[in-house]
Amino acid sequence: MNPLRSPPLILAVDDVPENLEIVSMRLRAHGYEIAAASDGEEGLAAARALKPDLILLDVMMPKLDGISVLQALKRDESLGFIPVILLTAKADRTEVIAGLDAGADDYLTKPFDQAALVARVRAMLRIKALHDIVQDQAETLAAQTKELAAWKETLEARVAEQVAEIERISRLKRFLSPQIADLVAASGGGERLLESHRREVTVLFCDLRGFTAFAETAKPDDVMTILNEYHRALGRHIDAYEGTLERFAGDGLMALFNDPLPCPDHAERAVRMALDMRESVFALAEIWKARGHDLGFGIGIAQGDATLGRIGFERRFDYAAVGSVPNLASRLCDEAGAGRILVEARVFHSVEKLAEAGLFEARSLPPMPLKGFRREVCAYEII
């Protein structure tokens, strides 16, 4: 696009010098800038070089006539929209029609009236100015549309990344506390932390006493209501202590500490959480008892090395701890009567300072045989 100059540049093309002089003199008198060409070839070259705001083009010229020049102008996209007024020596209807068909915007018959010449020039320049405005707006709109398209692609890519990140964090939160899941996600490539490895952990296993008999006789709605209340209460404590939910099955629940992110006080966290869990389930048990359901709660805690990592297949993954430590916590839970918390010796020695500080009382239990363990296990009860 060629924006309208100030003053506008008019190219006059005529092979008669007197005609060029008359046109130039009259239009300069009205403030226009004039460029002149004496034949069709020179006029076409000048139009391509100067890109004027308006062309006054004689029809009858040597070398290249005005119609041929006009056709060449309209084929040249680089010239944009340049209005053309044909100058013809006689009112030849055929010549005028051919010029208008070739793309001329107006015509004047020589000898032409000065007022008519100036009026036609002004009219064509107004049209050129309006075209320039519309063209500028169209180019601006096209640029904005292109920019919006680029932003849309960028936004779509960002949304896709965010959705993928949300899905990844959601998968992590299936078995990690929200705090740990957020830390793993924020660490960049944090899912590597979930690959198979070995580490010392503290494992807590708990379940309800009398649940099997209750589930066999109670209404399914009552069973699901109690399980939802039970899991909700325990889940809050797992989140609060930043534990990792390894699994739950019915009334059985297993949580572990010190993995996938390490914590130096993992045994202490497990014991503190066990005390809070017991208090919460005691409160729930009173509600359940009022509904006619007598359920108790037991906990077992063990500490030691385990193999940990993500297990499963592409449609479903879980986080698991494998080894004797989870089994020991489960067996201790089996031995724990309603309201009891049993911990193996390593756990007790790790938290003995809490007992000395008065957080809880503990008593040593006689060595007990546990299924799956060749030696009797030394355990303590947290009272």
C-alpha positions as CSV (number, residue, x, y, z in Angstrom):
1,M,0.0,0.0,0.0
2,N,1.2,3.6,-0.9
3,P,-0.3,6.1,1.6
4,L,-1.4,9.4,0.2
5,R,1.5,11.9,0.2
6,S,1.2,15.5,1.3
7,P,1.1,17.1,-1.2
8,P,-0.1,14.2,-3.4
9,L,2.1,13.2,-6.3
10,I,0.4,13.0,-9.7
11,L,2.1,11.4,-12.7
12,A,1.1,12.9,-16.1
13,V,1.9,10.8,-19.2
14,D,1.4,12.4,-22.6
15,D,3.5,12.5,-25.8
16,V,2.6,16.1,-26.5
17,P,4.8,18.5,-24.5
18,E,2.3,21.3,-24.5
19,N,-0.4,19.1,-22.9
20,L,2.1,18.1,-20.2
21,E,2.9,21.7,-19.5
22,I,-0.7,22.8,-19.3
23,V,-1.6,19.9,-17.0
24,S,1.4,20.5,-14.8
25,M,0.9,24.2,-14.5
26,R,-2.8,23.9,-13.7
27,L,-2.3,21.2,-11.0
28,R,0.7,22.8,-9.4
29,A,-1.4,25.9,-9.0
30,H,-3.7,23.8,-6.7
31,G,-0.8,22.5,-4.6
32,Y,-0.1,19.2,-6.3
33,E,3.3,17.8,-7.0
34,I,3.7,16.7,-10.7
35,A,5.9,14.2,-12.4
36,A,5.9,13.9,-16.2
37,A,6.5,11.2,-18.8
38,S,6.5,11.7,-22.6
39,D,5.5,8.2,-23.8
40,G,4.0,4.9,-22.6
41,E,7.2,3.1,-21.8
42,E,8.6,6.1,-19.8
43,G,5.3,6.5,-18.0
44,L,5.2,2.8,-17.0
45,A,8.7,3.0,-15.7
46,A,8.0,6.2,-13.8
47,A,4.8,4.7,-12.2
48,R,6.9,1.7,-11.0
49,A,9.6,3.9,-9.6
50,L,7.6,6.7,-8.1
51,K,4.3,4.9,-7.2
52,P,2.3,8.1,-7.5
53,D,-1.0,8.8,-5.9
54,L,-2.8,9.4,-9.2
55,I,-1.9,8.9,-12.9
56,L,-3.2,11.1,-15.8
57,L,-2.7,8.8,-18.8
58,D,-3.1,9.8,-22.5
59,V,-4.5,7.0,-24.7
60,M,-2.9,7.8,-28.0
61,M,0.9,7.5,-27.6
62,P,3.8,6.0,-29.5
63,K,5.8,3.0,-28.4
64,L,3.2,1.9,-25.9
65,D,-0.4,3.2,-26.0
66,G,-2.3,4.2,-22.9
67,I,-4.5,1.1,-22.8
68,S,-1.4,-1.2,-22.8
69,V,0.2,0.9,-20.1
70,L,-3.0,0.6,-18.0
71,Q,-3.2,-3.1,-18.4
72,A,0.5,-3.4,-17.4
73,L,-0.2,-1.2,-14.3
74,K,-3.1,-3.4,-13.2
75,R,-1.1,-6.6,-13.5
76,D,1.6,-5.2,-11.3
77,E,0.6,-5.9,-7.6
78,S,3.5,-3.8,-6.3
79,L,1.8,-0.7,-7.5
80,G,-1.2,-1.3,-5.3
81,F,-4.3,0.8,-5.9
82,I,-3.4,3.8,-8.0
83,P,-6.4,5.6,-9.6
84,V,-6.0,6.3,-13.3
85,I,-7.7,9.1,-15.3
86,L,-7.6,8.6,-19.1
87,L,-6.9,11.6,-21.3
88,T,-8.4,11.2,-24.8
89,A,-8.4,13.7,-27.7
90,K,-11.9,12.9,-28.8
91,A,-15.0,11.4,-27.3
92,D,-14.5,8.1,-28.9
93,R,-16.9,5.8,-27.1
94,T,-15.0,2.6,-28.1
95,E,-11.8,4.0,-26.8
96,V,-13.4,5.1,-23.5
97,I,-15.1,1.7,-22.9
98,A,-11.8,-0.1,-23.7
99,G,-10.0,2.1,-21.1
100,L,-12.6,1.5,-18.4
101,D,-12.6,-2.2,-19.1
102,A,-8.8,-2.2,-18.7
103,G,-9.2,-0.7,-15.2
104,A,-9.3,3.1,-15.7
105,D,-11.3,5.0,-13.0
106,D,-12.4,8.0,-15.0
107,Y,-11.7,9.9,-18.2
108,L,-11.4,13.4,-19.6
109,T,-11.7,14.5,-23.2
110,K,-9.2,16.9,-24.6
111,P,-9.2,19.8,-24.7
112,F,-10.5,19.6,-21.1
113,D,-11.8,22.3,-18.8
114,Q,-9.6,23.3,-16.0
115,A,-12.3,23.1,-13.4
116,A,-13.3,19.7,-14.6
117,L,-9.7,18.5,-14.5
118,V,-9.2,19.7,-10.9
119,A,-12.6,18.3,-9.8
120,R,-11.8,14.8,-11.3
121,V,-8.3,14.9,-9.7
122,R,-9.8,15.8,-6.3
123,A,-12.4,13.1,-6.5
124,M,-9.9,10.4,-7.4
125,L,-7.5,11.5,-4.6
126,R,-10.3,11.3,-2.1
127,I,-11.0,7.8,-3.3
128,K,-7.3,6.9,-3.0
129,A,-7.2,8.4,0.5
130,L,-10.3,6.3,1.6
131,H,-8.8,3.2,0.0
132,D,-5.5,3.8,1.9
133,I,-7.4,4.1,5.2
134,V,-9.4,0.9,4.5
135,Q,-6.3,-0.9,3.3
136,D,-4.3,0.2,6.4
137,Q,-7.1,-1.1,8.6
138,A,-7.2,-4.3,6.7
139,E,-3.5,-4.8,7.1
140,T,-3.7,-3.9,10.8
141,L,-6.5,-6.4,11.2
142,A,-4.6,-9.1,9.3
143,A,-1.6,-8.5,11.5
144,Q,-3.7,-8.7,14.6
145,T,-5.4,-11.8,13.4
146,K,-2.0,-13.4,12.8
147,E,-0.8,-12.3,16.2
148,L,-4.0,-13.7,17.8
149,A,-3.5,-17.0,15.9
150,A,0.0,-17.2,17.3
151,W,-1.2,-16.4,20.8
152,K,-3.9,-19.0,20.4
153,E,-1.3,-21.6,19.5
154,T,0.9,-20.6,22.4
155,L,-2.1,-20.6,24.7
156,E,-3.3,-24.0,23.5
157,A,0.2,-25.3,24.1
158,R,0.4,-23.9,27.6
159,V,-3.1,-25.2,28.4
160,A,-2.0,-28.7,27.2
161,E,1.1,-28.5,29.3
162,Q,-0.9,-27.4,32.3
163,V,-3.5,-30.1,31.8
164,A,-0.8,-32.7,31.6
165,E,0.8,-31.3,34.7
166,I,-2.6,-31.4,36.5
167,E,-3.1,-34.9,35.5
168,R,0.4,-35.8,36.6
169,I,-0.1,-34.2,40.0
170,S,-3.5,-35.9,40.3
171,R,-1.9,-39.3,39.7
172,L,0.7,-38.5,42.4
173,K,-2.0,-37.4,44.8
174,R,-3.6,-40.8,44.6
175,F,-0.9,-42.2,46.8
176,L,1.0,-39.2,48.2
177,S,-0.2,-36.5,50.5
178,P,-0.9,-33.2,48.7
179,Q,2.2,-31.6,50.2
180,I,4.5,-34.3,49.0
181,A,2.8,-34.5,45.6
182,D,3.3,-30.8,45.2
183,L,6.9,-31.0,46.2
184,V,7.5,-33.9,43.8
185,A,5.8,-32.0,41.0
186,A,7.7,-28.8,41.7
187,S,11.1,-30.6,41.7
188,G,11.0,-31.1,37.9
189,G,11.1,-34.6,36.7
190,G,10.0,-35.6,40.2
191,E,8.4,-38.8,39.1
192,R,11.9,-40.3,39.0
193,L,11.6,-40.2,42.8
194,L,8.9,-42.9,42.4
195,E,11.2,-45.3,40.6
196,S,12.3,-48.5,42.4
197,H,14.8,-47.9,45.2
198,R,15.6,-49.0,48.8
199,R,15.3,-46.9,51.9
200,E,14.6,-47.1,55.6
201,V,10.9,-46.3,56.3
202,T,8.4,-46.4,59.1
203,V,5.2,-48.2,58.1
204,L,1.8,-47.8,59.9
205,F,-0.9,-50.3,59.3
206,C,-4.4,-50.0,60.9
207,D,-7.8,-51.5,60.5
208,L,-11.2,-51.8,62.3
209,R,-12.0,-54.5,64.8
210,G,-15.2,-56.4,64.2
211,F,-15.6,-55.0,60.7
212,T,-15.8,-58.3,58.9
213,A,-18.8,-59.4,60.9
214,F,-20.3,-56.0,60.7
215,A,-20.0,-56.0,56.8
216,E,-21.6,-59.4,56.6
217,T,-24.8,-58.4,58.4
218,A,-25.1,-54.6,57.9
219,K,-26.9,-52.9,55.0
220,P,-24.5,-52.0,52.2
221,D,-25.3,-48.3,52.6
222,D,-24.4,-48.4,56.3
223,V,-21.1,-50.2,55.4
224,M,-20.1,-47.6,52.8
225,T,-21.1,-44.7,55.1
226,I,-18.9,-46.0,57.9
227,L,-16.0,-46.6,55.5
228,N,-16.3,-43.1,54.0
229,E,-16.3,-41.5,57.5
230,Y,-13.4,-43.7,58.6
231,H,-11.2,-43.0,55.5
232,R,-12.0,-39.3,55.6
233,A,-10.9,-39.0,59.2
234,L,-7.7,-41.0,58.7
235,G,-6.9,-39.2,55.4
236,R,-6.8,-35.8,57.1
237,H,-4.1,-37.1,59.5
238,I,-2.1,-38.6,56.7
239,D,-2.1,-35.3,54.9
240,A,-1.3,-33.3,58.1
241,Y,1.7,-35.5,58.9
242,E,2.8,-35.6,55.2
243,G,2.7,-39.4,55.1
244,T,2.5,-41.5,51.9
245,L,-0.7,-43.5,51.5
246,E,0.5,-46.8,50.3
247,R,-2.9,-48.5,50.0
248,F,-6.2,-49.0,51.6
249,A,-8.5,-52.0,51.2
250,G,-11.8,-52.0,52.9
251,D,-11.1,-51.1,56.5
252,G,-7.3,-51.8,56.2
253,L,-5.0,-48.8,55.6
254,M,-1.3,-48.6,55.2
255,A,0.8,-45.4,55.3
256,L,4.6,-44.9,55.3
257,F,7.0,-42.2,56.2
258,N,10.5,-41.2,54.8
259,D,9.6,-41.9,51.2
260,P,9.5,-40.7,48.5
261,L,10.9,-37.6,50.2
262,P,13.1,-38.1,53.3
263,C,12.1,-36.9,56.7
264,P,14.5,-37.4,59.7
265,D,11.7,-37.9,62.2
266,H,9.7,-40.5,60.4
267,A,9.2,-42.8,63.3
268,E,8.1,-39.9,65.5
269,R,5.6,-38.8,62.8
270,A,4.1,-42.2,62.6
271,V,3.6,-42.5,66.4
272,R,2.2,-39.0,66.7
273,M,-0.2,-39.7,63.8
274,A,-1.2,-43.0,65.4
275,L,-2.2,-41.2,68.5
276,D,-4.3,-38.7,66.6
277,M,-5.9,-41.4,64.5
278,R,-6.9,-43.3,67.6
279,E,-8.5,-40.3,69.1
280,S,-10.4,-39.5,65.9
281,V,-11.7,-43.1,65.5
282,F,-12.6,-43.2,69.2
283,A,-14.9,-40.3,68.5
284,L,-16.3,-42.0,65.4
285,A,-16.8,-45.2,67.4
286,E,-19.2,-43.4,69.8
287,I,-21.2,-42.2,66.9
288,W,-21.2,-45.7,65.3
289,K,-22.2,-47.3,68.6
290,A,-25.2,-44.9,68.8
291,R,-26.3,-46.3,65.4
292,G,-25.9,-49.9,66.8
293,H,-22.5,-50.7,65.3
294,D,-19.7,-51.8,67.7
295,L,-16.3,-51.4,66.0
296,G,-12.8,-51.1,67.4
297,F,-9.6,-49.8,66.0
298,G,-6.0,-51.2,66.1
299,I,-2.6,-50.0,64.8
300,G,0.7,-51.6,64.2
301,I,3.9,-49.7,63.4
302,A,7.3,-51.1,62.2
303,Q,10.6,-49.5,61.0
304,G,13.3,-50.9,58.7
305,D,14.5,-51.1,55.1
306,A,12.1,-51.7,52.3
307,T,12.0,-51.7,48.5
308,L,9.8,-48.9,47.3
309,G,8.5,-47.7,43.9
310,R,5.7,-47.4,41.5
311,I,4.0,-50.7,40.5
312,G,1.2,-51.5,38.1
313,F,0.6,-51.1,34.4
314,E,-0.1,-48.2,32.0
315,R,-3.8,-47.8,33.0
316,R,-3.2,-48.0,36.7
317,F,-0.2,-47.3,38.9
318,D,0.2,-47.5,42.7
319,Y,3.1,-46.8,45.0
320,A,4.2,-49.8,47.0
321,A,6.6,-50.8,49.8
322,V,7.8,-54.3,49.6
323,G,9.7,-56.3,52.2
324,S,9.4,-57.5,55.8
325,V,8.7,-54.0,57.3
326,P,5.1,-53.7,55.8
327,N,4.4,-57.3,56.8
328,L,5.6,-56.7,60.3
329,A,3.4,-53.6,60.7
330,S,0.5,-55.6,59.4
331,R,1.1,-58.5,61.8
332,L,1.5,-56.2,64.8
333,C,-1.9,-54.6,63.7
334,D,-3.4,-58.1,63.8
335,E,-2.2,-58.5,67.4
336,A,-3.5,-55.1,68.5
337,G,-6.8,-55.3,70.2
338,A,-9.4,-52.5,70.0
339,G,-7.9,-49.2,70.9
340,R,-4.3,-50.5,71.0
341,I,-1.2,-49.3,69.3
342,L,1.7,-51.8,69.0
343,V,5.1,-50.8,67.8
344,E,8.2,-53.0,67.2
345,A,11.4,-52.3,69.2
346,R,13.2,-50.1,66.7
347,V,10.2,-47.7,66.5
348,F,10.0,-47.5,70.3
349,H,13.7,-46.7,70.7
350,S,13.4,-44.0,68.0
351,V,10.6,-42.3,69.9
352,E,11.6,-43.1,73.5
353,K,12.3,-39.5,74.1
354,L,8.7,-38.7,73.5
355,A,7.7,-41.1,76.3
356,E,10.3,-39.5,78.5
357,A,8.8,-36.1,77.7
358,G,5.3,-37.3,78.8
359,L,3.7,-37.4,75.3
360,F,2.6,-41.0,76.0
361,E,3.2,-44.0,78.2
362,A,4.5,-47.3,76.9
363,R,4.9,-50.8,78.2
364,S,7.1,-53.6,77.0
365,L,5.3,-56.7,75.8
366,P,6.6,-60.3,76.0
367,P,8.2,-61.5,72.8
368,M,5.5,-62.6,70.4
369,P,5.5,-65.1,67.6
370,L,4.1,-63.6,64.4
371,K,3.0,-65.4,61.2
372,G,5.7,-65.2,58.6
373,F,8.6,-64.4,61.0
374,R,11.0,-67.1,62.2
375,R,11.9,-65.3,65.4
376,E,9.7,-63.9,68.1
377,V,9.3,-60.1,67.8
378,C,9.9,-57.6,70.7
379,A,7.1,-55.1,70.7
380,Y,5.8,-52.2,72.9
381,E,2.3,-50.9,73.4
382,I,1.7,-47.2,73.3
383,I,-0.8,-46.5,76.0
